[in-house]
Amino acid sequence: MKTKVTAKIKSVIARDKKVMLTTTRSSYPFVVEKGNGSRVFDVSGNEFIDFSSFISVYNLGVNANEQIRTAVKNQADKLMHAAFTDFYSELPVTFAEKLIRKFPKGFGRVFLSNSGTEANEAAIKFSRLFTKRQYTLSFYNAFHGRTMGSLSLTASKAAQREHFGPFNNTVHVPYAYCYRCPFGKEYPSCGMECVDYIRKYPLSKEVSPKEVSAIFIEPIQGEGGYIVPPKEFIKGVREIATNNGMLLVSDEVQSGYMRTGKFLALDSFGVEADIYTMAKAIAGGLPMGATITRSSLGDIPAGSHANTFGGNLVSAAAANASIDYLNENKSKIDGEIRSKSSVIFKRLNSMKERYELIGDVRGIGLMIGVELVRNKKSKEPAVNEREAILSRCFENGLILLPAGVSTIRIIPPITISMEDLKKGLDILEESITSAESSLPK
Ligand SMILES: Cc1ncc(COP(=O)(O)O)c(C=O)c1O
């Protein structure tokens, strides 16, 4: 059934525009009311299949997990806020213990906050504290958040930084975006020039490696375009950090928590970081950020970092219920990610053969990007076509998000039914067919 944009929908959007400061809203009029699993409904009863997990938050289904909902309700009746950085309470500690067990050996300390950006702010401060160095290094197309510290690392779109400087001391370097190699090379014959570049230029001519506290990296770039680097890239970056006494911070805010089929996305690259940051999915739909450090880095001095709401008891109850669910259903979840990922890749790769618009299909597990181009040879980004596809999908009952300049993210809840997954892919293909017909012949 076609989505009906009713007077109610228009009225909520008009009221929003009057009182809310503008953010990054999608181009289509989605006024959400409720959701269950991979189906979501707007205020006028329009029904959609969800391929967004509401920005990689509802990995276990949109509001669908009964264990999480029950834990939230029970805790709300008992006590919601416990000033966890001032007083002690058990639930956040229990969660930290369970979280650490999902990490490589040697990870033993957690700081809890409320969002991805806050988890990264903490990682910036801790890296400075642990190394007594001031600079950070991050990548073009990176997105680490929008508060001043994390925004210093973010370099995805200039509009996100315009008027907000000056920033922290950060050096940005190219990421291994092989579909559009910044060095004009082809992988693997490139010899990983992007890794050499970091040593040869920024770390030789701009900043002494002795002054860099940490390299921040997304194992798969998210907001910047769902960019998957070769393993050698991440290994090369790890080596630079290790050889120069810098810490490696893996931002798993979007890619972590089973999105790629592993708890940590970095695990797919065969290296370990020194600090990990997580948020989005970890409390099943409630706000929570976590910064997890290697035990050998030690503790931070009392009074140097804290917050009001970190370790909030309702969020902690949800996080415990969510991680328990993951642990109890591990093999089922692993299997679901594998089979659904394979269905999506098969379908998208076959579409890539048939549509000029599909330039690249990439991803790991259920973190998949489709980069759209107006011409496969010139790789001209299909910016307007991407918007048209997202809007047409919305009209036909599918929620999708953009990434980068002309990429579509496919990040359904892990628990989506095979039937909904295939229906969603049908809607996507129909929209691509329609957009393709408007390309110049
Ligand atoms: C990789 C990554 N890091 C950090 C953030 C910021 O998280 P938040 O919006 O919760 O502050 C995001 C958000 O999209 C992200 O994708």
The ligand as an SDF file (V2000), in Angstrom:
LIG
                    3D

 16 16  0  0  0  0  0  0  0  0999 V2000
   30.8890    5.8360   14.3540 C   0  0  0  0  0  0  0  0  0  0  0  0
   30.1140    6.8450   15.1550 C   0  0  0  0  0  0  0  0  0  0  0  0
   30.7080    7.4420   16.2020 N   0  0  0  0  0  0  0  0  0  0  0  0
   30.0520    8.3430   16.9610 C   0  0  0  0  0  0  0  0  0  0  0  0
   28.7440    8.6980   16.6840 C   0  0  0  0  0  0  0  0  0  0  0  0
   28.0430    9.6960   17.5370 C   0  0  0  0  0  0  0  0  0  0  0  0
   27.0860    9.0550   18.3020 O   0  0  0  0  0  0  0  0  0  0  0  0
   25.9120    9.8880   19.0000 P   0  0  0  0  0  0  0  0  0  0  0  0
   25.0290   10.3930   17.9000 O   0  0  0  0  0  0  0  0  0  0  0  0
   25.2430    8.9110   19.9050 O   0  0  0  0  0  0  0  0  0  0  0  0
   26.5650   11.0080   19.7330 O   0  0  0  0  0  0  0  0  0  0  0  0
   28.0870    8.0970   15.5950 C   0  0  0  0  0  0  0  0  0  0  0  0
   26.7060    8.4640   15.2540 C   0  0  0  0  0  0  0  0  0  0  0  0
   26.1890    8.2110   14.2120 O   0  0  0  0  0  0  0  0  0  0  0  0
   28.7890    7.1440   14.8090 C   0  0  0  0  0  0  0  0  0  0  0  0
   28.2090    6.5390   13.7660 O   0  0  0  0  0  0  0  0  0  0  0  0
  1  2  1  0
  2  3  1  0
  2 15  2  0
  3  4  2  0
  4  5  1  0
  5  6  1  0
  5 12  2  0
  6  7  1  0
  7  8  1  0
  8  9  2  0
  8 10  1  0
  8 11  1  0
 12 13  1  0
 12 15  1  0
 13 14  2  0
 15 16  1  0
M  END
$$$$
